[in-house]
């Protein structure tokens, strides 16, 4: 009898420990065992799109802090994944913003053949998934979301991939015209819906001997506090962090023995577009001179640096982006200040030192240190236009409004016929020439500004600058900016083919300086 009872008791004990084993916390070793194809192949073969999806789904099964969702499909039907890391296992933007923690977006691979930081992102996801680790503890301070492959069709186009999407379009030049479906999904369902406070956009580029090249938004229309915080706090932090790990970093793009120049200021580029949305936006470029393994690991180190910085500076990130949004709205509601429509780069007052590549000696390339050189990265406004309370378009410009609505910019309509006193630009010159995928992109030269009474029928569009996306709206509506509704052919039917010296033509974009009571659409 005693033996029977002992066996029963032992059985219960065994069942208890078996159940405890099944429900035990995941050990770091189990997550560390989940490898990318890049690692499995000894950093020779990149992780395919299907393998990427398997990898992130395996991570999700191991942690309740990870949610894998989709923000859409590519043109060829591939899934566009978004991976959310939070201590609560958040699934929605609403839940994320209720935490009052900064949302950090880490994206990559908008150019399908630029793959290094895509791999770095996967390595970071695995490290971030290990509960109890130092990196994982930063989820107490921030929320991290990944969009590791913005252009899977370009990635899968060939063994080396292609820069463009399946239509042959460079999607990192499509942010303002917003014509490509994958990018529309990203803008509307990630940037606009999740509203990240800081965004890293990962690419392959830069110069020897640097492991990572970086650049913040560099457009003069972006909020100055956002520009200053990124340039003067984030980048120096990354630089010091990488230096401790024996990686070299400097500004994107290139230098010679006398000066260093940076990437462009046009709004159609991701990091500048993000700045117009009042997101602290930074470009990471992984130079192709380094091996796949070093590239992936230096990229991982740079992304981890962003995680640490964001955790240490969480309150500043929240407050700066909040102030930028308030300032955008306030400037518009008061029709205060000017809009930068043209800009250029000039040399910074303080000289810099940097490294460039010299001649190859055997298998090694010489590194040359340049001292006291110019760096051409000071953003200088060249032309300004007064900020209006609102822009007006007549009802026939529905194609222009379609473009504006794709950006989720708020659009109102007049509830009745009205005669309004508005400013309008006189057209002096117009030219049509190919630009990217547009065969006849439009450039205009403006003459004087006229103030006159204009009749607007019921249903005319009324676009207030005093909204969260006011800076984006201004760049789209001002005819002299790098990317606007005229440039990208939404008003062609109403524009002349050319303008003679005796012709009088007015641009059909109207600027209103005072508030109106209007009906909303």
Secondary structure as the mmCIF struct_conf table of DSSP 4:
data_model
#
loop_
_struct_conf.conf_type_id
_struct_conf.id
_struct_conf.beg_label_comp_id
_struct_conf.beg_label_asym_id
_struct_conf.beg_label_seq_id
_struct_conf.end_label_comp_id
_struct_conf.end_label_asym_id
_struct_conf.end_label_seq_id
HELX_RH_AL_P HELX_RH_AL_P1 UNK A 2 UNK A 22
TURN_TY1_P TURN_TY1_P1 UNK A 23 UNK A 23
HELX_LH_PP_P HELX_LH_PP_P1 UNK A 24 UNK A 27
HELX_RH_AL_P HELX_RH_AL_P2 UNK A 28 UNK A 32
TURN_TY1_P TURN_TY1_P2 UNK A 33 UNK A 33
HELX_RH_AL_P HELX_RH_AL_P3 UNK A 37 UNK A 40
TURN_TY1_P TURN_TY1_P3 UNK A 41 UNK A 42
BEND BEND1 UNK A 43 UNK A 45
HELX_LH_PP_P HELX_LH_PP_P2 UNK A 46 UNK A 48
HELX_RH_AL_P HELX_RH_AL_P4 UNK A 49 UNK A 62
TURN_TY1_P TURN_TY1_P4 UNK A 64 UNK A 65
STRN STRN1 UNK A 66 UNK A 73
TURN_TY1_P TURN_TY1_P5 UNK A 75 UNK A 76
BEND BEND2 UNK A 77 UNK A 77
STRN STRN2 UNK A 79 UNK A 85
TURN_TY1_P TURN_TY1_P6 UNK A 87 UNK A 88
BEND BEND3 UNK A 92 UNK A 92
HELX_RH_AL_P HELX_RH_AL_P5 UNK A 93 UNK A 98
TURN_TY1_P TURN_TY1_P7 UNK A 99 UNK A 100
STRN STRN3 UNK A 102 UNK A 108
BEND BEND4 UNK A 110 UNK A 111
TURN_TY1_P TURN_TY1_P8 UNK A 112 UNK A 113
HELX_RH_AL_P HELX_RH_AL_P6 UNK A 116 UNK A 128
TURN_TY1_P TURN_TY1_P9 UNK A 129 UNK A 129
BEND BEND5 UNK A 130 UNK A 130
TURN_TY1_P TURN_TY1_P10 UNK A 131 UNK A 132
BEND BEND6 UNK A 133 UNK A 133
HELX_RH_AL_P HELX_RH_AL_P7 UNK A 134 UNK A 137
HELX_RH_3T_P HELX_RH_3T_P1 UNK A 138 UNK A 140
TURN_TY1_P TURN_TY1_P11 UNK A 141 UNK A 141
STRN STRN4 UNK A 142 UNK A 147
BEND BEND7 UNK A 150 UNK A 150
HELX_RH_AL_P HELX_RH_AL_P8 UNK A 152 UNK A 155
TURN_TY1_P TURN_TY1_P12 UNK A 156 UNK A 157
BEND BEND8 UNK A 158 UNK A 160
BEND BEND9 UNK A 163 UNK A 164
TURN_TY1_P TURN_TY1_P13 UNK A 166 UNK A 167
BEND BEND10 UNK A 168 UNK A 168
HELX_RH_3T_P HELX_RH_3T_P2 UNK A 171 UNK A 173
TURN_TY1_P TURN_TY1_P14 UNK A 175 UNK A 177
HELX_RH_AL_P HELX_RH_AL_P9 UNK A 181 UNK A 186
HELX_RH_PI_P HELX_RH_PI_P1 UNK A 187 UNK A 191
HELX_RH_AL_P HELX_RH_AL_P10 UNK A 192 UNK A 194
BEND BEND11 UNK A 197 UNK A 197
STRN STRN5 UNK A 198 UNK A 203
TURN_TY1_P TURN_TY1_P15 UNK A 208 UNK A 209
BEND BEND12 UNK A 211 UNK A 211
STRN STRN6 UNK A 212 UNK A 216
TURN_TY1_P TURN_TY1_P16 UNK A 220 UNK A 221
BEND BEND13 UNK A 222 UNK A 222
HELX_RH_AL_P HELX_RH_AL_P11 UNK A 224 UNK A 229
HELX_RH_PI_P HELX_RH_PI_P2 UNK A 230 UNK A 234
HELX_RH_AL_P HELX_RH_AL_P12 UNK A 235 UNK A 244
TURN_TY1_P TURN_TY1_P17 UNK A 245 UNK A 246
STRN STRN7 UNK A 249 UNK A 251
BEND BEND14 UNK A 252 UNK A 252
STRN STRN8 UNK A 253 UNK A 255
BEND BEND15 UNK A 257 UNK A 258
STRN STRN9 UNK A 259 UNK A 262
TURN_TY1_P TURN_TY1_P18 UNK A 267 UNK A 268
BEND BEND16 UNK A 269 UNK A 269
HELX_RH_AL_P HELX_RH_AL_P13 UNK A 270 UNK A 276
TURN_TY1_P TURN_TY1_P19 UNK A 277 UNK A 278
STRN STRN10 UNK A 280 UNK A 285
TURN_TY1_P TURN_TY1_P20 UNK A 288 UNK A 289
BEND BEND17 UNK A 290 UNK A 290
HELX_RH_AL_P HELX_RH_AL_P14 UNK A 292 UNK A 312
TURN_TY1_P TURN_TY1_P21 UNK A 313 UNK A 313
HELX_RH_AL_P HELX_RH_AL_P15 UNK A 314 UNK A 333
TURN_TY1_P TURN_TY1_P22 UNK A 334 UNK A 335
BEND BEND18 UNK A 337 UNK A 337
STRN STRN11 UNK A 338 UNK A 347
BEND BEND19 UNK A 349 UNK A 350
STRN STRN12 UNK A 352 UNK A 361
TURN_TY1_P TURN_TY1_P23 UNK A 362 UNK A 363
STRN STRN13 UNK A 364 UNK A 386
HELX_LH_PP_P HELX_LH_PP_P3 UNK A 387 UNK A 388
BEND BEND20 UNK A 389 UNK A 389
STRN STRN14 UNK A 390 UNK A 393
TURN_TY1_P TURN_TY1_P24 UNK A 395 UNK A 396
HELX_RH_AL_P HELX_RH_AL_P16 UNK A 398 UNK A 406
TURN_TY1_P TURN_TY1_P25 UNK A 407 UNK A 408
STRN STRN15 UNK A 412 UNK A 413
BEND BEND21 UNK A 415 UNK A 416
STRN STRN16 UNK A 418 UNK A 435
TURN_TY1_P TURN_TY1_P26 UNK A 436 UNK A 437
STRN STRN17 UNK A 438 UNK A 456
TURN_TY1_P TURN_TY1_P27 UNK A 458 UNK A 459
STRN STRN18 UNK A 461 UNK A 464
BEND BEND22 UNK A 465 UNK A 467
TURN_TY1_P TURN_TY1_P28 UNK A 468 UNK A 469
HELX_RH_AL_P HELX_RH_AL_P17 UNK A 470 UNK A 477
BEND BEND23 UNK A 478 UNK A 478
TURN_TY1_P TURN_TY1_P29 UNK A 479 UNK A 480
BEND BEND24 UNK A 481 UNK A 483
TURN_TY1_P TURN_TY1_P30 UNK A 485 UNK A 489
BEND BEND25 UNK A 490 UNK A 491
HELX_RH_3T_P HELX_RH_3T_P3 UNK A 492 UNK A 494
BEND BEND26 UNK A 495 UNK A 495
BEND BEND27 UNK A 497 UNK A 497
TURN_TY1_P TURN_TY1_P31 UNK A 501 UNK A 502
STRN STRN19 UNK A 505 UNK A 512
BEND BEND28 UNK A 514 UNK A 514
STRN STRN20 UNK A 520 UNK A 520
#
